[in-house]
Amino acid sequence: MRKTIFYIALILSGLGIPLNIFGILNTMVSLKYETDNPRDCISLVTGTDLCELITRMKIWILICVLLITILLIFRKRLLKTNNSKPETK
């Protein structure tokens, strides 16, 4: 069970990085075409703050990188199995 959760967390964190990078690129295109001035951050189409979205996705990338690093550093502790046999009398 621990092994499954470990690998699921590792895979999801690994997939989160390119997904958020794609999101940043997509939002930058929106920033270029959906605002009047390049310094504006509010989309004229949706009314959302595009600069805030980019910042949030950068934070998610950082969280994913930190989670992967922590999972790999503590891999042996997290995947440690209890090999001791119960005592019988």
N, C-alpha and C positions, 0 to 999 in steps of 0.2 A: 504494500500500500504506500509506504513512504517513497519507494523508488518511483512509482507511477506519478505521484504528486510532484516529486522533484523534477522529473523529465517534462511533465506538462508545464510547470512554471518556467523551466528553462526554454522550452520551445515557444511559449507565448511571449516571453520577454524578447527572445530572438526575433520573432515576427513583428513585435511592436516597434522595433527600431526602423526597419525599412518602410513600414506602414506610415509612421509619423513623418519620416523624411518625404515620402510621397505627398502627405497632407500639407507639409510646409511648402513644397513646390507648387501644389495646386492652389494654395491660399495666396502665394506670391503672384500667380497669374491673375487671380481674382483681384488682388490689390492693384495690379497694373491696369486692368480693363474695367473695373467697377468703381473706380474713384476718379474725380475730376483732376485732382492735384496729386502728384506722386507722394506728397508728404501727408495726405489724408489717410486715415485708417478706417473710416466708416464706409461700408459698402453702400452704394446708392441703390443697389438691387434688393439686398436683403436687410440692410440696416444694422448688420453686425459689425463689431470691432474686429477687423482682420488682424491687426497687430497683436491684439490679445490672444487670438487663436494661435498665431505663430509662436508666441511666448509659451502658451500652454503645451503645445506639441514639443517644443524644445525641452520643457521640464519633464514630459513623459519619456523622451529619449534618454535623458539623464537618469531617470528612475529605472528604466529598463537596463541600462548599462550597469548601474550600481547593483541591481538585483542579480544580473548574470555574474558579476564579479563576486558577490557574496556567496552565491550558490556554488560557484566553482572553488572558492577558497575553502568553504566548509563542506565540500562534497563528501569527504570521508566520514565526518561526524554525522551528517544528515542521512547517509546511506548505510551507516553502521548497523549490522544485523546482530542480534543476540544469539551467539552460537553455543552458549552454555546449556547443558542439559539439566533438567530438573533432577534433584536428588531423589532416589528411591530407596526404601528400607526393606 
